[in-house]
Amino acid sequence: MTNGYCEGGCAEVAEQQAQRQAQMEAQRQRARSQSPSPAPVPMPGPATGPVPVVGAGRAPLRVAR
C-alpha cells in the first residue's frame, strides 16, 4: 500500500472478512435458537379483593391553630 492506495487484492480481503462475519453471525443465531431460554418469571398482577380504607373506624383528627 502506497499513498493510501492498495496495489491489488484489497477487495478480496474485505470480501473474505465480510463472509467470516456473516458465518459467525449465522452461528450465533443458530446457537440462540437451539439453547433453551429460561422460563419467564410471572409478574404479579394487580391486587384483588377489598381495598383497605385508611383511618376507617377512627375519629377525625382536630387541628389546633
N, C-alpha and C positions, 0 to 999 in steps of 0.2 A: 504494500500500500504506500503510495507516494502522494503527497499533496492532498490527502483526503480521498483519493480515487483508488478503487480496487482494480487490480490487474486482471481479475477474472476469477471465477469460482465463488464469488461472494453470494450470488443469488442461490447457488446450490446449498451453501452452508445455512443460509437463512431458511430455505425450504426444509432442510433436514431438521432444524431446530423447531420449526412450526409443526412438523409431523410428530416429533418426540413429545411436544407439549400436548398435542391432540390425543396421542396414545395414553399419556399419563392421565389426562382428564377423563378419558373413557374408562380407564381402570378405576379411578376414584368413584365415578358414577356407579360402576358395577359393584364395587365394594360397599357403597352406601346402600344400594338396593338389596344386597344379599345379607348384610349384617342386620340382626334383629334390633329394632329400635325399642327402647324401654317403653313400657306401658304408660300412657299419660296419667298423671295424677288428677283425680277428680277434684274440681274446685267446689267448695261449699256453696250451696245456693242461698237464697235469701231465707232468713229465719221465718218459720211458720208458727202460728199459734197466737195467743193473746199478747199484746204489746203492753208491758207494764207502764203504768202512769206514774210519773214522778210526783211524790207528795200526796198520793192518794190516801185518804183516811186521816189526814193531818189538818190541823187548823192553820189558816193562812198566817204568815209572819207579819208583825206590825213593824213599821219603820219609824223610829223616833227621830224627830228633827229638832 
